[in-house]
Amino acid sequence: MVDGIQCNVREQFLFHIHTHIDIFVNGQLIYIPPQIGIIPGKCIYWMHTHDGTGIVHIESPINRHFTLGQFFDLWKSKLSNPKVFDNIFNGKDVPSVYINGSKVPSTVNYRDVKLSPHQEIAVVYGRPPDSIPSTYDFPPGL
């Protein structure tokens, strides 16, 4: 279990949403890898990625809130060298977060940002990109 998110043998679908995350460090888009929250042949966490598109799947047996901080913690738990992750994402720099193009107030801890259906979340560390994404074209069925 990571941050109260269980890893089950099968995907759970009582609560089923998708959101998209873009991460920028000094204006450069950071690749979000596939299989975050998936342990092949063992289990799948209620929050996970299947591919490298930045789509986060939330498939839970209970209806509850999931947060950006939980996603980062699942990602970090997958790494063999989490210090690299900490140097980029958990250092002294606090990111700016945008939901559907609107900046989240700095009074809100970025880790507490709730993930909702079909959001476009941009997490920006350092210099922002030339434009902040405000939408994402989800594939049919998601």
N, CA, C and O atoms as a GROMACS GRO file, in nm:
protein
  568
    1MET      N    1   0.084  -0.118   0.000
    1MET     CA    2   0.000   0.000   0.000
    1MET      C    3   0.089   0.125   0.000
    1MET      O    4   0.190   0.130   0.071
    2VAL      N    5   0.051   0.223  -0.080
    2VAL     CA    6   0.122   0.352  -0.086
    2VAL      C    7   0.018   0.461  -0.062
    2VAL      O    8  -0.077   0.474  -0.138
    3ASP      N    9   0.036   0.539   0.043
    3ASP     CA   10  -0.055   0.650   0.075
    3ASP      C   11  -0.202   0.608   0.079
    3ASP      O   12  -0.290   0.683   0.036
    4GLY      N   13  -0.229   0.489   0.129
    4GLY     CA   14  -0.366   0.441   0.139
    4GLY      C   15  -0.422   0.385   0.010
    4GLY      O   16  -0.540   0.352   0.003
    5ILE      N   17  -0.338   0.373  -0.092
    5ILE     CA   18  -0.382   0.318  -0.221
    5ILE      C   19  -0.334   0.173  -0.227
    5ILE      O   20  -0.215   0.146  -0.220
    6GLN      N   21  -0.429   0.083  -0.241
    6GLN     CA   22  -0.396  -0.060  -0.244
    6GLN      C   23  -0.355  -0.106  -0.382
    6GLN      O   24  -0.384  -0.042  -0.483
    7CYS      N   25  -0.287  -0.219  -0.382
    7CYS     CA   26  -0.246  -0.286  -0.504
    7CYS      C   27  -0.321  -0.418  -0.508
    7CYS      O   28  -0.297  -0.506  -0.426
    8ASN      N   29  -0.412  -0.432  -0.605
    8ASN     CA   30  -0.495  -0.551  -0.617
    8ASN      C   31  -0.455  -0.633  -0.739
    8ASN      O   32  -0.388  -0.583  -0.830
    9VAL      N   33  -0.497  -0.759  -0.740
    9VAL     CA   34  -0.465  -0.849  -0.850
    9VAL      C   35  -0.531  -0.801  -0.980
    9VAL      O   36  -0.473  -0.816  -1.088
   10ARG      N   37  -0.652  -0.744  -0.970
   10ARG     CA   38  -0.723  -0.694  -1.087
   10ARG      C   39  -0.759  -0.547  -1.070
   10ARG      O   40  -0.763  -0.495  -0.959
   11GLU      N   41  -0.783  -0.481  -1.183
   11GLU     CA   42  -0.831  -0.344  -1.178
   11GLU      C   43  -0.970  -0.341  -1.115
   11GLU      O   44  -1.049  -0.434  -1.129
   12GLN      N   45  -0.998  -0.233  -1.045
   12GLN     CA   46  -1.125  -0.213  -0.977
   12GLN      C   47  -1.199  -0.100  -1.048
   12GLN      O   48  -1.138  -0.003  -1.092
   13PHE      N   49  -1.332  -0.112  -1.061
   13PHE     CA   50  -1.401  -0.014  -1.145
   13PHE      C   51  -1.521   0.054  -1.080
   13PHE      O   52  -1.599   0.117  -1.152
   14LEU      N   53  -1.539   0.046  -0.950
   14LEU     CA   54  -1.650   0.117  -0.888
   14LEU      C   55  -1.634   0.267  -0.909
   14LEU      O   56  -1.729   0.336  -0.946
   15PHE      N   57  -1.513   0.318  -0.885
   15PHE     CA   58  -1.480   0.458  -0.908
   15PHE      C   59  -1.374   0.459  -1.018
   15PHE      O   60  -1.264   0.410  -0.997
   16HIS      N   61  -1.408   0.515  -1.135
   16HIS     CA   62  -1.323   0.501  -1.254
   16HIS      C   63  -1.315   0.634  -1.328
   16HIS      O   64  -1.411   0.675  -1.394
   17ILE      N   65  -1.199   0.703  -1.316
   17ILE     CA   66  -1.179   0.830  -1.385
   17ILE      C   67  -1.039   0.834  -1.447
   17ILE      O   68  -0.954   0.750  -1.418
   18HIS      N   69  -1.019   0.932  -1.534
   18HIS     CA   70  -0.888   0.954  -1.598
   18HIS      C   71  -0.858   1.102  -1.595
   18HIS      O   72  -0.946   1.186  -1.616
   19THR      N   73  -0.733   1.134  -1.568
   19THR     CA   74  -0.686   1.272  -1.574
   19THR      C   75  -0.553   1.273  -1.648
   19THR      O   76  -0.488   1.169  -1.660
   20HIS      N   77  -0.512   1.388  -1.697
   20HIS     CA   78  -0.386   1.396  -1.771
   20HIS      C   79  -0.292   1.492  -1.699
   20HIS      O   80  -0.332   1.600  -1.656
   21ILE      N   81  -0.166   1.451  -1.687
   21ILE     CA   82  -0.066   1.533  -1.620
   21ILE      C   83   0.050   1.562  -1.714
   21ILE      O   84   0.104   1.471  -1.778
   22ASP      N   85   0.088   1.688  -1.722
   22ASP     CA   86   0.210   1.731  -1.788
   22ASP      C   87   0.301   1.788  -1.681
   22ASP      O   88   0.255   1.862  -1.594
   23ILE      N   89   0.428   1.755  -1.686
   23ILE     CA   90   0.526   1.808  -1.591
   23ILE      C   91   0.634   1.879  -1.670
   23ILE      O   92   0.690   1.824  -1.765
   24PHE      N   93   0.662   2.003  -1.630
   24PHE     CA   94   0.764   2.084  -1.695
   24PHE      C   95   0.871   2.122  -1.594
   24PHE      O   96   0.839   2.166  -1.483
   25VAL      N   97   0.996   2.106  -1.632
   25VAL     CA   98   1.108   2.152  -1.550
   25VAL      C   99   1.187   2.250  -1.636
   25VAL      O  100   1.243   2.212  -1.739
   26ASN      N  101   1.191   2.376  -1.593
   26ASN     CA  102   1.257   2.482  -1.669
   26ASN      C  103   1.215   2.484  -1.816
   26ASN      O  104   1.297   2.494  -1.906
   27GLY      N  105   1.084   2.476  -1.836
   27GLY     CA  106   1.026   2.486  -1.969
   27GLY      C  107   1.025   2.358  -2.050
   27GLY      O  108   0.963   2.353  -2.156
   28GLN      N  109   1.093   2.253  -2.002
   28GLN     CA  110   1.102   2.128  -2.077
   28GLN      C  111   1.001   2.025  -2.024
   28GLN      O  112   0.989   2.006  -1.904
   29LEU      N  113   0.930   1.962  -2.116
   29LEU     CA  114   0.835   1.858  -2.079
   29LEU      C  115   0.909   1.734  -2.030
   29LEU      O  116   1.002   1.687  -2.096
   30ILE      N  117   0.870   1.683  -1.914
   30ILE     CA  118   0.931   1.563  -1.855
   30ILE      C  119   0.846   1.442  -1.890
   30ILE      O  120   0.724   1.445  -1.877
   31TYR      N  121   0.911   1.338  -1.932
   31TYR     CA  122   0.843   1.213  -1.969
   31TYR      C  123   0.788   1.145  -1.844
   31TYR      O  124   0.860   1.122  -1.747
   32ILE      N  125   0.660   1.112  -1.847
   32ILE     CA  126   0.598   1.032  -1.740
   32ILE      C  127   0.595   0.889  -1.791
   32ILE      O  128   0.529   0.859  -1.890
   33PRO      N  129   0.665   0.800  -1.723
   33PRO     CA  130   0.679   0.664  -1.776
   33PRO      C  131   0.553   0.579  -1.764
   33PRO      O  132   0.465   0.607  -1.683
   34PRO      N  133   0.546   0.474  -1.846
   34PRO     CA  134   0.437   0.378  -1.833
   34PRO      C  135   0.457   0.292  -1.708
   34PRO      O  136   0.565   0.288  -1.649
   35GLN      N  137   0.352   0.226  -1.670
   35GLN     CA  138   0.356   0.126  -1.564
   35GLN      C  139   0.380   0.182  -1.423
   35GLN      O  140   0.417   0.107  -1.333
   36ILE      N  141   0.360   0.313  -1.402
   36ILE     CA  142   0.363   0.364  -1.266
   36ILE      C  143   0.243   0.304  -1.196
   36ILE      O  144   0.131   0.312  -1.246
   37GLY      N  145   0.264   0.243  -1.082
   37GLY     CA  146   0.154   0.181  -1.008
   37GLY      C  147   0.116   0.044  -1.058
   37GLY      O  148   0.011  -0.009  -1.020
   38ILE      N  149   0.199  -0.016  -1.142
   38ILE     CA  150   0.172  -0.151  -1.191
   38ILE      C  151   0.294  -0.238  -1.162
   38ILE      O  152   0.406  -0.204  -1.201
   39ILE      N  153   0.271  -0.348  -1.093
   39ILE     CA  154   0.377  -0.445  -1.068
   39ILE      C  155   0.342  -0.567  -1.152
   39ILE      O  156   0.259  -0.648  -1.113
   40PRO      N  157   0.408  -0.580  -1.270
   40PRO     CA  158   0.370  -0.686  -1.364
   40PRO      C  159   0.368  -0.824  -1.299
   40PRO      O  160   0.459  -0.863  -1.226
   41GLY      N  161   0.260  -0.897  -1.328
   41GLY     CA  162   0.245  -1.033  -1.277
   41GLY      C  163   0.205  -1.039  -1.130
   41GLY      O  164   0.188  -1.148  -1.076
   42LYS      N  165   0.192  -0.923  -1.066
   42LYS     CA  166   0.160  -0.924  -0.923
   42LYS      C  167   0.032  -0.846  -0.892
   42LYS      O  168  -0.067  -0.904  -0.846
   43CYS      N  169   0.034  -0.713  -0.918
   43CYS     CA  170  -0.082  -0.633  -0.881
   43CYS      C  171  -0.081  -0.499  -0.953
   43CYS      O  172   0.018  -0.460  -1.015
   44ILE      N  173  -0.194  -0.429  -0.941
   44ILE     CA  174  -0.211  -0.298  -1.000
   44ILE      C  175  -0.273  -0.206  -0.895
   44ILE      O  176  -0.376  -0.238  -0.836
   45TYR      N  177  -0.208  -0.092  -0.872
   45TYR     CA  178  -0.259   0.005  -0.775
   45TYR      C  179  -0.383   0.073  -0.831
   45TYR      O  180  -0.404   0.077  -0.953
   46TRP      N  181  -0.466   0.125  -0.742
   46TRP     CA  182  -0.588   0.192  -0.783
   46TRP      C  183  -0.558   0.314  -0.870
   46TRP      O  184  -0.644   0.358  -0.947
   47MET      N  185  -0.438   0.371  -0.859
   47MET     CA  186  -0.395   0.482  -0.944
   47MET      C  187  -0.272   0.435  -1.020
   47MET      O  188  -0.178   0.383  -0.960
   48HIS      N  189  -0.272   0.453  -1.154
   48HIS     CA  190  -0.160   0.401  -1.233
   48HIS      C  191  -0.157   0.462  -1.372
   48HIS      O  192  -0.251   0.528  -1.416
   49THR      N  193  -0.045   0.439  -1.441
   49THR     CA  194  -0.034   0.473  -1.583
   49THR      C  195  -0.014   0.343  -1.660
   49THR      O  196   0.049   0.249  -1.610
   50HIS      N  197  -0.068   0.338  -1.781
   50HIS     CA  198  -0.044   0.222  -1.867
   50HIS      C  199   0.067   0.251  -1.967
   50HIS      O  200   0.147   0.163  -2.001
   51ASP      N  201   0.071   0.376  -2.015
   51ASP     CA  202   0.166   0.411  -2.120
   51ASP      C  203   0.233   0.544  -2.086
   51ASP      O  204   0.218   0.593  -1.974
   52GLY      N  205   0.305   0.600  -2.179
   52GLY     CA  206   0.379   0.723  -2.155
   52GLY      C  207   0.307   0.850  -2.198
   52GLY      O  208   0.372   0.952  -2.221
   53THR      N  209   0.174   0.845  -2.209
   53THR     CA  210   0.099   0.962  -2.255
   53THR      C  211   0.075   1.066  -2.147
   53THR      O  212   0.041   1.181  -2.178
   54GLY      N  213   0.092   1.029  -2.020
   54GLY     CA  214   0.060   1.120  -1.910
   54GLY      C  215  -0.081   1.102  -1.858
   54GLY      O  216  -0.122   1.173  -1.766
   55ILE      N  217  -0.155   1.008  -1.916
   55ILE     CA  218  -0.290   0.979  -1.865
   55ILE      C  219  -0.276   0.895  -1.739
   55ILE      O  220  -0.212   0.791  -1.738
   56VAL      N  221  -0.339   0.944  -1.632
   56VAL     CA  222  -0.342   0.872  -1.505
   56VAL      C  223  -0.479   0.806  -1.493
   56VAL      O  224  -0.582   0.873  -1.501
   57HIS      N  225  -0.477   0.677  -1.472
   57HIS     CA  226  -0.600   0.599  -1.455
   57HIS      C  227  -0.626   0.583  -1.306
   57HIS      O  228  -0.537   0.544  -1.230
   58ILE      N  229  -0.746   0.613  -1.264
   58ILE     CA  230  -0.787   0.589  -1.127
   58ILE      C  231  -0.903   0.492  -1.134
   58ILE      O  232  -1.011   0.524  -1.184
   59GLU      N  233  -0.879   0.372  -1.083
   59GLU     CA  234  -0.977   0.264  -1.089
   59GLU      C  235  -0.980   0.201  -0.951
   59GLU      O  236  -0.895   0.119  -0.916
   60SER      N  237  -1.080   0.239  -0.873
   60SER     CA  238  -1.084   0.207  -0.731
   60SER      C  239  -1.212   0.134  -0.694
   60SER      O  240  -1.316   0.156  -0.756
   61PRO      N  241  -1.206   0.047  -0.592
   61PRO     CA  242  -1.328  -0.018  -0.544
   61PRO      C  243  -1.408   0.072  -0.448
   61PRO      O  244  -1.516   0.034  -0.403
   62ILE      N  245  -1.354   0.192  -0.417
   62ILE     CA  246  -1.425   0.286  -0.332
   62ILE      C  247  -1.422   0.424  -0.395
   62ILE      O  248  -1.326   0.460  -0.464
   63ASN      N  249  -1.527   0.501  -0.372
   63ASN     CA  250  -1.536   0.637  -0.424
   63ASN      C  251  -1.468   0.729  -0.324
   63ASN      O  252  -1.519   0.751  -0.214
   64ARG      N  253  -1.352   0.784  -0.362
   64ARG     CA  254  -1.278   0.873  -0.273
   64ARG      C  255  -1.193   0.968  -0.356
   64ARG      O  256  -1.184   0.954  -0.478
   65HIS      N  257  -1.131   1.064  -0.290
   65HIS     CA  258  -1.042   1.158  -0.359
   65HIS      C  259  -0.903   1.098  -0.372
   65HIS      O  260  -0.855   1.028  -0.282
   66PHE      N  261  -0.840   1.127  -0.484
   66PHE     CA  262  -0.700   1.092  -0.507
   66PHE      C  263  -0.627   1.222  -0.540
   66PHE      O  264  -0.686   1.312  -0.599
   67THR      N  265  -0.500   1.230  -0.502
   67THR     CA  266  -0.428   1.357  -0.514
   67THR      C  267  -0.301   1.346  -0.598
   67THR      O  268  -0.250   1.237  -0.625
   68LEU      N  269  -0.252   1.462  -0.639
   68LEU     CA  270  -0.127   1.471  -0.712
   68LEU      C  271  -0.011   1.416  -0.629
   68LEU      O  272   0.077   1.349  -0.683
   69GLY      N  273  -0.011   1.444  -0.499
   69GLY     CA  274   0.094   1.392  -0.411
   69GLY      C  275   0.096   1.241  -0.407
   69GLY      O  276   0.203   1.180  -0.404
   70GLN      N  277  -0.021   1.179  -0.407
   70GLN     CA  278  -0.026   1.032  -0.409
   70GLN      C  279   0.033   0.978  -0.539
   70GLN      O  280   0.103   0.877  -0.538
   71PHE      N  281   0.005   1.046  -0.650
   71PHE     CA  282   0.062   1.003  -0.777
   71PHE      C  283   0.214   1.009  -0.772
   71PHE      O  284   0.282   0.915  -0.814
   72PHE      N  285   0.269   1.120  -0.722
   72PHE     CA  286   0.414   1.131  -0.710
   72PHE      C  287   0.472   1.023  -0.618
   72PHE      O  288   0.579   0.969  -0.647
   73ASP      N  289   0.403   0.990  -0.511
   73ASP     CA  290   0.453   0.887  -0.419
   73ASP      C  291   0.452   0.748  -0.484
   73ASP      O  292   0.543   0.669  -0.462
   74LEU      N  293   0.349   0.719  -0.565
   74LEU     CA  294   0.346   0.592  -0.638
   74LEU      C  295   0.461   0.585  -0.739
   74LEU      O  296   0.526   0.482  -0.752
   75TRP      N  297   0.484   0.695  -0.809
   75TRP     CA  298   0.592   0.702  -0.908
   75TRP      C  299   0.726   0.679  -0.837
   75TRP      O  300   0.807   0.599  -0.883
   76LYS      N  301   0.748   0.749  -0.727
   76LYS     CA  302   0.874   0.736  -0.653
   76LYS      C  303   0.895   0.594  -0.603
   76LYS      O  304   1.008   0.545  -0.602
   77SER      N  305   0.787   0.526  -0.560
   77SER     CA  306   0.800   0.390  -0.506
   77SER      C  307   0.844   0.290  -0.613
   77SER      O  308   0.895   0.183  -0.580
   78LYS      N  309   0.826   0.325  -0.739
   78LYS     CA  310   0.863   0.236  -0.849
   78LYS      C  311   1.013   0.243  -0.883
   78LYS      O  312   1.067   0.153  -0.947
   79LEU      N  313   1.078   0.349  -0.841
   79LEU     CA  314   1.216   0.374  -0.884
   79LEU      C  315   1.318   0.298  -0.800
   79LEU      O  316   1.301   0.283  -0.679
   80SER      N  317   1.422   0.252  -0.865
   80SER     CA  318   1.531   0.186  -0.792
   80SER      C  319   1.622   0.289  -0.726
   80SER      O  320   1.690   0.258  -0.628
   81ASN      N  321   1.624   0.414  -0.780
   81ASN     CA  322   1.704   0.520  -0.720
   81ASN      C  323   1.615   0.642  -0.696
   81ASN      O  324   1.615   0.735  -0.777
   82PRO      N  325   1.538   0.643  -0.586
   82PRO     CA  326   1.445   0.754  -0.563
   82PRO      C  327   1.512   0.888  -0.537
   82PRO      O  328   1.444   0.991  -0.538
   83LYS      N  329   1.645   0.892  -0.515
   83LYS     CA  330   1.713   1.020  -0.492
   83LYS      C  331   1.705   1.109  -0.616
   83LYS      O  332   1.693   1.231  -0.603
   84VAL      N  333   1.711   1.050  -0.734
   84VAL     CA  334   1.698   1.128  -0.857
   84VAL      C  335   1.561   1.194  -0.860
   84VAL      O  336   1.549   1.312  -0.894
   85PHE      N  337   1.459   1.119  -0.826
   85PHE     CA  338   1.323   1.171  -0.822
   85PHE      C  339   1.314   1.286  -0.722
   85PHE      O  340   1.259   1.392  -0.752
   86ASP      N  341   1.369   1.264  -0.602
   86ASP     CA  342   1.366   1.368  -0.498
   86ASP      C  343   1.438   1.493  -0.542
   86ASP      O  344   1.392   1.604  -0.512
   87ASN      N  345   1.549   1.479  -0.612
   87ASN     CA  346   1.624   1.597  -0.658
   87ASN      C  347   1.540   1.682  -0.754
   87ASN      O  348   1.551   1.804  -0.753
   88ILE      N  349   1.457   1.618  -0.835
   88ILE     CA  350   1.375   1.692  -0.930
   88ILE      C  351   1.244   1.738  -0.866
   88ILE      O  352   1.208   1.855  -0.877
   89PHE      N  353   1.173   1.646  -0.801
   89PHE     CA  354   1.036   1.672  -0.762
   89PHE      C  355   1.013   1.704  -0.614
   89PHE      O  356   0.909   1.761  -0.580
   90ASN      N  357   1.104   1.670  -0.528
   90ASN     CA  358   1.081   1.694  -0.386
   90ASN      C  359   1.188   1.783  -0.324
   90ASN      O  360   1.213   1.777  -0.203
   91GLY      N  361   1.250   1.864  -0.405
   91GLY     CA  362   1.352   1.956  -0.356
   91GLY      C  363   1.289   2.079  -0.292
   91GLY      O  364   1.171   2.078  -0.255
   92LYS      N  365   1.367   2.182  -0.281
   92LYS     CA  366   1.317   2.304  -0.216
   92LYS      C  367   1.226   2.386  -0.306
   92LYS      O  368   1.152   2.471  -0.257
   93ASP      N  369   1.230   2.361  -0.438
   93ASP     CA  370   1.143   2.435  -0.529
   93ASP      C  371   1.001   2.381  -0.524
   93ASP      O  372   0.978   2.261  -0.543
   94VAL      N  373   0.907   2.468  -0.499
   94VAL     CA  374   0.766   2.431  -0.499
   94VAL      C  375   0.712   2.462  -0.637
   94VAL      O  376   0.730   2.573  -0.687
   95PRO      N  377   0.646   2.366  -0.700
   95PRO     CA  378   0.599   2.390  -0.836
   95PRO      C  379   0.474   2.477  -0.838
   95PRO      O  380   0.404   2.492  -0.738
   96SER      N  381   0.450   2.534  -0.953
   96SER     CA  382   0.321   2.596  -0.982
   96SER      C  383   0.236   2.488  -1.046
   96SER      O  384   0.285   2.407  -1.125
   97VAL      N  385   0.109   2.486  -1.012
   97VAL     CA  386   0.018   2.386  -1.068
   97VAL      C  387  -0.096   2.459  -1.137
   97VAL      O  388  -0.151   2.556  -1.085
   98TYR      N  389  -0.130   2.409  -1.255
   98TYR     CA  390  -0.240   2.465  -1.334
   98TYR      C  391  -0.340   2.354  -1.360
   98TYR      O  392  -0.302   2.242  -1.398
   99ILE      N  393  -0.467   2.383  -1.342
   99ILE     CA  394  -0.574   2.288  -1.375
   99ILE      C  395  -0.655   2.349  -1.488
   99ILE      O  396  -0.714   2.456  -1.473
  100ASN      N  397  -0.656   2.280  -1.600
  100ASN     CA  398  -0.725   2.327  -1.721
  100ASN      C  399  -0.684   2.470  -1.756
  100ASN      O  400  -0.766   2.551  -1.799
  101GLY      N  401  -0.555   2.499  -1.736
  101GLY     CA  402  -0.499   2.629  -1.773
  101GLY      C  403  -0.505   2.735  -1.666
  101GLY      O  404  -0.444   2.841  -1.681
  102SER      N  405  -0.578   2.711  -1.557
  102SER     CA  406  -0.590   2.810  -1.449
  102SER      C  407  -0.496   2.775  -1.335
  102SER      O  408  -0.491   2.661  -1.289
  103LYS      N  409  -0.420   2.875  -1.291
  103LYS     CA  410  -0.322   2.852  -1.186
  103LYS      C  411  -0.390   2.826  -1.052
  103LYS      O  412  -0.482   2.898  -1.012
  104VAL      N  413  -0.344   2.722  -0.983
  104VAL     CA  414  -0.391   2.690  -0.849
  104VAL      C  415  -0.325   2.791  -0.754
  104VAL      O  416  -0.205   2.814  -0.766
  105PRO      N  417  -0.401   2.850  -0.661
  105PRO     CA  418  -0.340   2.948  -0.569
  105PRO      C  419  -0.221   2.887  -0.493
  105PRO      O  420  -0.223   2.769  -0.457
  106SER      N  421  -0.120   2.969  -0.470
  106SER     CA  422   0.001   2.921  -0.402
  106SER      C  423  -0.027   2.883  -0.257
  106SER      O  424   0.057   2.820  -0.192
  107THR      N  425  -0.144   2.920  -0.204
  107THR     CA  426  -0.181   2.880  -0.069
  107THR      C  427  -0.222   2.734  -0.060
  107THR      O  428  -0.231   2.677   0.049
  108VAL      N  429  -0.246   2.672  -0.176
  108VAL     CA  430  -0.282   2.529  -0.181
  108VAL      C  431  -0.154   2.448  -0.200
  108VAL      O  432  -0.078   2.474  -0.293
  109ASN      N  433  -0.131   2.351  -0.113
  109ASN     CA  434  -0.016   2.262  -0.127
  109ASN      C  435  -0.037   2.178  -0.253
  109ASN      O  436  -0.139   2.111  -0.267
  110TYR      N  437   0.060   2.181  -0.344
  110TYR     CA  438   0.045   2.109  -0.471
  110TYR      C  439   0.016   1.961  -0.450
  110TYR      O  440  -0.053   1.900  -0.532
  111ARG      N  441   0.067   1.903  -0.342
  111ARG     CA  442   0.044   1.761  -0.316
  111ARG      C  443  -0.103   1.731  -0.286
  111ARG      O  444  -0.147   1.617  -0.300
  112ASP      N  445  -0.178   1.833  -0.244
  112ASP     CA  446  -0.318   1.815  -0.208
  112ASP      C  447  -0.414   1.838  -0.324
  112ASP      O  448  -0.536   1.825  -0.306
  113VAL      N  449  -0.363   1.872  -0.441
  113VAL     CA  450  -0.450   1.895  -0.556
  113VAL      C  451  -0.522   1.765  -0.590
  113VAL      O  452  -0.459   1.662  -0.615
  114LYS      N  453  -0.656   1.772  -0.590
  114LYS     CA  454  -0.738   1.654  -0.617
  114LYS      C  455  -0.745   1.629  -0.768
  114LYS      O  456  -0.756   1.722  -0.848
  115LEU      N  457  -0.738   1.501  -0.804
  115LEU     CA  458  -0.749   1.461  -0.944
  115LEU      C  459  -0.895   1.435  -0.975
  115LEU      O  460  -0.963   1.361  -0.904
  116SER      N  461  -0.943   1.496  -1.082
  116SER     CA  462  -1.084   1.484  -1.122
  116SER      C  463  -1.092   1.438  -1.267
  116SER      O  464  -0.992   1.443  -1.340
  117PRO      N  465  -1.210   1.392  -1.309
  117PRO     CA  466  -1.225   1.340  -1.446
  117PRO      C  467  -1.187   1.442  -1.554
  117PRO      O  468  -1.229   1.558  -1.550
  118HIS      N  469  -1.108   1.396  -1.647
  118HIS     CA  470  -1.070   1.469  -1.769
  118HIS      C  471  -1.007   1.606  -1.743
  118HIS      O  472  -1.025   1.699  -1.822
  119GLN      N  473  -0.934   1.617  -1.634
  119GLN     CA  474  -0.857   1.738  -1.609
  119GLN      C  475  -0.728   1.736  -1.690
  119GLN      O  476  -0.676   1.630  -1.724
  120GLU      N  477  -0.679   1.852  -1.719
  120GLU     CA  478  -0.543   1.870  -1.770
  120GLU      C  479  -0.468   1.942  -1.660
  120GLU      O  480  -0.494   2.058  -1.630
  121ILE      N  481  -0.374   1.871  -1.598
  121ILE     CA  482  -0.294   1.928  -1.490
  121ILE      C  483  -0.153   1.952  -1.541
  121ILE      O  484  -0.089   1.861  -1.594
  122ALA      N  485  -0.106   2.074  -1.526
  122ALA     CA  486   0.032   2.106  -1.561
  122ALA      C  487   0.105   2.141  -1.432
  122ALA      O  488   0.062   2.228  -1.356
  123VAL      N  489   0.215   2.070  -1.408
  123VAL     CA  490   0.300   2.094  -1.291
  123VAL      C  491   0.428   2.158  -1.344
  123VAL      O  492   0.497   2.099  -1.427
  124VAL      N  493   0.459   2.279  -1.295
  124VAL     CA  494   0.570   2.356  -1.351
  124VAL      C  495   0.673   2.386  -1.244
  124VAL      O  496   0.644   2.454  -1.145
  125TYR      N  497   0.794   2.335  -1.265
  125TYR     CA  498   0.909   2.364  -1.178
  125TYR      C  499   1.000   2.460  -1.252
  125TYR      O  500   1.033   2.438  -1.368
  126GLY      N  501   1.040   2.568  -1.185
  126GLY     CA  502   1.132   2.664  -1.248
  126GLY      C  503   1.063   2.744  -1.356
  126GLY      O  504   0.946   2.782  -1.343
  127ARG      N  505   1.136   2.770  -1.463
  127ARG     CA  506   1.084   2.851  -1.574
  127ARG      C  507   0.968   2.779  -1.642
  127ARG      O  508   0.980   2.661  -1.675
  128PRO      N  509   0.856   2.848  -1.663
  128PRO     CA  510   0.741   2.783  -1.729
  128PRO      C  511   0.766   2.762  -1.878
  128PRO      O  512   0.853   2.826  -1.937
  129PRO      N  513   0.688   2.674  -1.939
  129PRO     CA  514   0.696   2.657  -2.085
  129PRO      C  515   0.637   2.780  -2.153
  129PRO      O  516   0.578   2.866  -2.088
  130ASP      N  517   0.652   2.788  -2.284
  130ASP     CA  518   0.597   2.900  -2.360
  130ASP      C  519   0.446   2.912  -2.344
  130ASP      O  520   0.392   3.022  -2.340
  131SER      N  521   0.379   2.798  -2.334
  131SER     CA  522   0.234   2.801  -2.309
  131SER      C  523   0.197   2.687  -2.214
  131SER      O  524   0.256   2.579  -2.218
  132ILE      N  525   0.100   2.714  -2.130
  132ILE     CA  526   0.052   2.615  -2.033
  132ILE      C  527  -0.064   2.540  -2.098
  132ILE      O  528  -0.160   2.603  -2.143
  133PRO      N  529  -0.057   2.407  -2.105
  133PRO     CA  530  -0.169   2.332  -2.164
  133PRO      C  531  -0.296   2.350  -2.082
  133PRO      O  532  -0.293   2.350  -1.959
  134SER      N  533  -0.408   2.366  -2.150
  134SER     CA  534  -0.535   2.384  -2.080
  134SER      C  535  -0.635   2.273  -2.108
  134SER      O  536  -0.736   2.261  -2.039
  135THR      N  537  -0.606   2.191  -2.209
  135THR     CA  538  -0.694   2.078  -2.241
  135THR      C  539  -0.609   1.959  -2.284
  135THR      O  540  -0.492   1.973  -2.318
  136TYR      N  541  -0.672   1.844  -2.282
  136TYR     CA  542  -0.608   1.724  -2.335
  136TYR      C  543  -0.715   1.647  -2.410
  136TYR      O  544  -0.828   1.635  -2.363
  137ASP      N  545  -0.681   1.596  -2.527
  137ASP     CA  546  -0.774   1.521  -2.610
  137ASP      C  547  -0.769   1.374  -2.570
  137ASP      O  548  -0.689   1.298  -2.623
  138PHE      N  549  -0.854   1.336  -2.476
  138PHE     CA  550  -0.857   1.197  -2.431
  138PHE      C  551  -0.907   1.105  -2.541
  138PHE      O  552  -0.999   1.142  -2.615
  139PRO      N  553  -0.849   0.986  -2.553
  139PRO     CA  554  -0.899   0.892  -2.653
  139PRO      C  555  -1.044   0.852  -2.624
  139PRO      O  556  -1.086   0.855  -2.508
  140PRO      N  557  -1.119   0.816  -2.727
  140PRO     CA  558  -1.256   0.771  -2.704
  140PRO      C  559  -1.260   0.656  -2.602
  140PRO      O  560  -1.175   0.567  -2.602
  141GLY      N  561  -1.358   0.662  -2.516
  141GLY     CA  562  -1.374   0.556  -2.415
  141GLY      C  563  -1.304   0.584  -2.284
  141GLY      O  564  -1.325   0.511  -2.186
  142LEU      N  565  -1.221   0.688  -2.279
  142LEU     CA  566  -1.156   0.720  -2.152
  142LEU      C  567  -1.225   0.835  -2.086
  142LEU      O  568  -1.184   0.877  -1.977
   0.00000   0.00000   0.00000
